[in-house]
């Protein structure tokens, strides 16, 4: 099993910044991609950003130019730097990891961290 521990959420004013972190541990073997999703009340979970082992990144249109995803392969950690935050960014943010073991492919989710953007 792969465990994910997220940190960095909180309350911030519009225009402010937050940095989320997610560290993976356990039976990791090979991580192929790490990413962040979010889910606001009454809405479906949606992709925010992802990064592959080769550092290819993918961003949702609504965060392009404001958020930056990065990963530290040595630490099995993914980060999400969020700048110019807007009230509509308020959501629970979930870390996601996809990888492979000698026997199977896996996908793991973090427990979620609340981000609230409000004055």
HUPERA-V291063 format. One record per residue. N is the residue number from 1. RES is the residue in three letters. PHI is phi in whole degrees, -180 to 180 (* if undefined). NEAR is the number of other C-alpha atoms within 10 Angstrom. Layout:
[[N;RES;PHI;NEAR] [N;RES;PHI;NEAR]]
This chain:
[[1;UNK;*;9] [2;UNK;-113;17] [3;UNK;-107;17] [4;UNK;-121;21] [5;UNK;-119;16] [6;UNK;-101;22] [7;UNK;-156;15] [8;UNK;109;15] [9;UNK;-72;18] [10;UNK;159;14] [11;UNK;-103;15] [12;UNK;-143;18] [13;UNK;-79;14] [14;UNK;-54;17] [15;UNK;89;14] [16;UNK;-82;14] [17;UNK;-132;17] [18;UNK;-143;17] [19;UNK;-127;16] [20;UNK;-96;21] [21;UNK;-128;21] [22;UNK;-145;25] [23;UNK;-108;19] [24;UNK;-100;23] [25;UNK;-149;14] [26;UNK;106;9] [27;UNK;-82;11] [28;UNK;-74;17] [29;UNK;55;12] [30;UNK;-119;15] [31;UNK;-91;19] [32;UNK;-96;15] [33;UNK;-153;20] [34;UNK;-130;28] [35;UNK;-160;26] [36;UNK;-127;26] [37;UNK;-121;19] [38;UNK;-142;22] [39;UNK;-141;19] [40;UNK;-92;16] [41;UNK;-55;9] [42;UNK;78;6] [43;UNK;-121;9] [44;UNK;-79;9] [45;UNK;-66;15] [46;UNK;-135;14] [47;UNK;-70;17] [48;UNK;-101;23] [49;UNK;-164;23] [50;UNK;-144;25] [51;UNK;-144;21] [52;UNK;-89;17] [53;UNK;-62;15] [54;UNK;-89;9] [55;UNK;70;15] [56;UNK;-76;10] [57;UNK;-111;16] [58;UNK;-141;16] [59;UNK;-125;18] [60;UNK;-68;13] [61;UNK;-57;9] [62;UNK;-74;11] [63;UNK;-120;16] [64;UNK;-59;12] [65;UNK;88;11] [66;UNK;-116;12] [67;UNK;-109;20] [68;UNK;-134;19] [69;UNK;-102;23] [70;UNK;-149;20] [71;UNK;-142;22] [72;UNK;-114;12] [73;UNK;-63;12] [74;UNK;-66;6] [75;UNK;-102;10] [76;UNK;51;17] [77;UNK;-127;19] [78;UNK;-121;25] [79;UNK;-123;23] [80;UNK;-134;22] [81;UNK;-88;15] [82;UNK;-115;19] [83;UNK;-115;17] [84;UNK;50;15] [85;UNK;-66;22] [86;UNK;-119;16] [87;UNK;-54;15] [88;UNK;-72;12] [89;UNK;-82;20] [90;UNK;-62;20] [91;UNK;-177;21] [92;UNK;-90;18] [93;UNK;-103;25] [94;UNK;-117;24] [95;UNK;-83;29] [96;UNK;-134;22] [97;UNK;-130;28] [98;UNK;-122;18] [99;UNK;-156;18] [100;UNK;-135;15] [101;UNK;-116;12] [102;UNK;-58;7] [103;UNK;-107;6] [104;UNK;-161;7] [105;UNK;-97;12] [106;UNK;-139;16] [107;UNK;-141;14] [108;UNK;-126;16] [109;UNK;-123;19] [110;UNK;-79;19] [111;UNK;-81;14] [112;UNK;96;22] [113;UNK;-134;20] [114;UNK;-80;18] [115;UNK;-119;22] [116;UNK;-123;20] [117;UNK;-112;20] [118;UNK;-159;16] [119;UNK;-93;9]]
